[in-house]
């Protein structure tokens, strides 16, 4: 989505909501083959900061999640979007932001 839109996505790894014990399992090496494939596919357009846990990075590319788990919301609409999601019983976490495209071609930055 970021590449096609000509922008860069910054994900804040510490803000990502995880299922209970997911990080523990990932650290134990329980990563599906599809997740490794996803990570390899996105490698050329991804920059991961050195402080990001490798297991957490693997979870970012997890093949077991379905699409549509993230919403891109304009900053002036963010509070309202969170209110609506929470009112509907859904999770509402701010996990990153969209930025201008970078000259290095990295569409995803994991911080």
C-alpha positions as a printed Julia matrix, in Angstrom:
111×3 Matrix{Float64}:
   0.0     0.0    0.0
   2.81    2.42   0.89
   4.82    1.71  -2.25
   1.77    2.17  -4.48
   0.89    5.41  -2.68
   4.41    6.82  -2.83
   4.7     7.18   0.95
   6.62    5.62   3.8
   5.0     3.9    6.79
   6.63    4.2   10.19
   5.59    1.47  12.65
   6.38    1.86  16.32
   7.24   -1.68  17.35
   6.63   -1.05  21.05
   3.06    0.09  20.29
   1.99   -3.0   18.35
  -0.66   -5.01  20.19
   0.24   -8.69  20.4
  -1.68  -11.78  21.33
  -0.69  -13.26  24.7
   2.58  -15.23  24.47
   3.03  -14.41  20.75
   6.42  -12.79  21.34
   7.5   -15.68  23.56
   6.56  -18.21  20.86
   8.32  -16.17  18.17
  11.47  -16.04  20.3
  11.28  -19.83  20.55
  11.37  -20.0   16.76
   7.71  -20.81  16.19
   7.44  -18.76  13.0
   5.35  -20.12  10.1
   7.11  -20.56   6.76
   4.72  -18.05   5.19
   5.92  -15.41   7.63
   9.52  -15.96   6.53
   8.36  -15.62   2.92
   6.51  -12.37   3.72
   9.6   -10.98   5.44
  11.84  -11.9    2.49
   9.38  -10.39   0.02
   9.36   -7.06   1.87
  13.07   -7.0    2.76
  14.17   -4.61   0.0
  11.6    -1.98   0.99
  11.89   -2.37   4.77
  14.27   -0.71   7.2
  14.36   -2.14  10.72
  16.09   -0.18  13.43
  18.71   -2.14  15.43
  16.72   -1.82  18.67
  13.74   -3.79  17.28
  13.56   -7.33  18.65
  14.05   -9.82  15.8
  11.14  -11.93  17.05
   8.89   -8.88  17.05
   9.98   -8.08  13.52
   8.94  -11.62  12.54
   5.5   -10.99  14.03
   5.11   -7.87  11.89
   5.27  -10.14   8.83
   3.13  -12.91  10.33
   1.3   -14.85   7.65
  -1.47  -15.92  10.02
  -3.09  -12.5   10.3
  -5.66  -11.31   7.81
  -5.5    -8.09   5.88
  -7.44   -5.04   6.93
  -6.13   -4.95  10.48
  -4.71   -1.47  10.04
  -6.51    1.72   9.21
  -4.87    4.8    7.77
  -6.61    7.74   9.43
  -5.91   11.43   8.97
  -4.52   12.98  12.17
  -7.52   15.31  12.58
  -9.87   12.29  12.47
  -7.83   10.02  14.74
  -9.63   10.69  18.03
 -13.05   10.18  16.44
 -11.94    6.97  14.73
 -10.65    5.6   18.05
 -13.92    6.52  19.76
 -15.96    4.74  17.09
 -13.81    1.6   17.16
 -13.88    1.37  20.95
 -17.64    1.99  21.02
 -18.06   -0.95  18.64
 -15.98   -3.17  20.94
 -12.92   -3.18  18.67
  -9.3    -2.5   19.46
  -8.0     1.0   18.75
  -4.24    1.48  18.95
  -2.1     4.11  17.28
   0.89    2.13  15.99
   2.59    4.41  13.51
   2.26    7.13  10.96
   2.43    7.81   7.26
   5.3    10.0    6.09
   6.57   11.36   2.83
   8.4     8.86   0.65
  12.09    8.54   1.48
  14.89    8.7   -1.06
  16.2     5.3    0.1
  13.09    3.51  -1.23
  12.16    2.09   2.16
   8.37    2.05   2.33
   8.27    0.44   5.79
  10.32    1.56   8.77
  10.16   -0.47  11.97
  11.19    1.64  14.93
